[in-house]
Amino acid sequence: LRSLVKQLERGEASVVDLKKNLEYAATVLESVYIDETRRLLDTEDELSDIQSDAVPSEVRDWLASTFTRQMGMILRRSEEKPRFKSIVHAVQAGIFVERMYRRTSNMVGLSYPPAVIEALKDVDKWSFDVFSLNEASGDHALKFIFYELLTRYDLISRFKVSV
């Protein structure tokens, strides 16, 4: 189309070429419009993307009743209504923040020296140096690594360990 516009500016475009290119552009735009309309009217439930244990059932029910599309319902414009996936991601982020808060509140009983925090950053890597952790923790590496793994994987609340 841009090439056709340049030809028109120079006076080199023929009416036949112009008509053929405009018909082709109209066909492409119509097919894009039809595909987009089908995608918007698709009633597939996007809750299948969520792990079932990651979101409580009450939240899933509320999300499903509030944000899923129903046949015959007039869809609002996208700027008026947030996308369903963005709501799901917001809920998952909230759950993640809550777990992080729970994890930090569980760690109140044990204070980590700065050198130990630095050494524990690589605890999940094969290159983790337990000897540097032992040095940083004043020969208490087992205590710190055990407590870190319990809190990192939320095993304290899972196994109901009192802190």
N, C-alpha and C positions, 0 to 999 in steps of 0.2 A: 504494500500500500504506500509506503514511503517513497519507493522508487517511482510508483505511478504519480504521486504528487509532484515529484521533481520533473517528471516528463510533462505533466500538465503545465508547470511553471515555464518550461522551455517551449511549450507548444508542440511537443513531439508525440503526445499520446493520442491514440485513435479511440473513437467511440466504442468500437468492438472490444478492445482491450480493457477499457474503463468499465464497460458493462460486465464483462467476464470476471474481472477482479472484484467488483462490488458484489456480484452474486456469490462468489466464493467466500468473501468476508462475511456476508449475511448468513450463509450456511454454517460457517464455523461458529459465529456468535450464537446462532440458534441452538446448535448442539451443546455448546458450553452452558447456555441457559437451562436447557433441558436436564443436563447432568447435574447441575447445581440444585435445581428444583427437586430432582429425585433424591439427592443427598439430604436436603433439608427436610423432606417429607418422610424419610426413612425412619420407621418407628423402632429400629433396633435399640435395645436397651444397652447403654454403655456401662452399666454396673458390672458387666462381665469382665471388665478390665481390672477390677479391684479384687484384691485378695479378700476372701470372705472373713478371715479372722482379723484383718487390719482395721475394720470399721465396725463399731457396734451395730447391732440389728436395728435399734431405734433410729440411728442416724441414716442407715441404708433405707429404711422405710420412708423417712421424711424426705430424703433426697429423691427417691423414686416417685413419691406422690407429688412433689413440688416441681421437679425439673424435667421429668420425662414427657415426651410429646404424646398426645392422644390423637387418634384420627378425628377429623372434623373440627379440631381446635384451630383457631386462627393463630398463626405464629407471629410473635412480635418481632420487631427488627432486632438485629444482633446487638446494637448499641444499647437497647433498652433492657435486654435480658442476658446475663452472663452465660457463657457456654457451660454445658453440664460438666465437661472434663475439668474446667477451671475450678468449679465448685468442689469436685472430687479431690483435686490436688490441694485445695485449701484445707479440706478436712484432713487429708493425710498429713499435711504440714502441721496442723494443729495437734494431731496425735503424736507426731515426731517430737514437737516441742514439749508436750506433756511428758513423754518418756524421758527426754533429756532433763527436764526439771525434776522428775522423780529420781532419776539417777544421781543428780547433784545433791538432792536433799538426802539421799541415802548415804552419801559420802561425807556427811557432816561429822560422823564419828571418827573418821580417820583423816588427818590432814596430810597432804602430799607436799613434800619439799619440792621446790622448783626443779632441782636436778632430777628428781624421780619422775616428775611430770614429763620432762624432756626425754628421759630414757624410755618411758612407757609409750611414747608416740609410735614406736615401731614394733609394739608387742605382737601384732598380727602378721609380721613379715618374717620370712625365713632368715633374714639377716639380723634379727633381734639379738642384741648382746646382753645376755643375762648377767655377765660379770660386771659390765658398766652399771647396770641397775643395782647390783649388790654393793658396788662401791658408793653409788649415789645415795643409797638408802641406809648406809651404815650397817651392812651385813644383815639387812632385813628384807632381802629381795623376795623371798617366798611370801611373806605377809603382804607386800605391796602388789605383787603380780596376782596372787590369789584374789585379793579384794578387787583389783582392777577388772579381772575377768568376770567375777561375779556381778559387778555393777555394769560393765560394758554390755553383757548379754542378758541383763535383767534377771539373773538367776536368783537373786535375793528374794524378789517378790514371787517369782515362779515357784520356788520351793519353800516359800514362807519362812525364810530365815530371819530371826529377830536380830536386829543390829544394836 
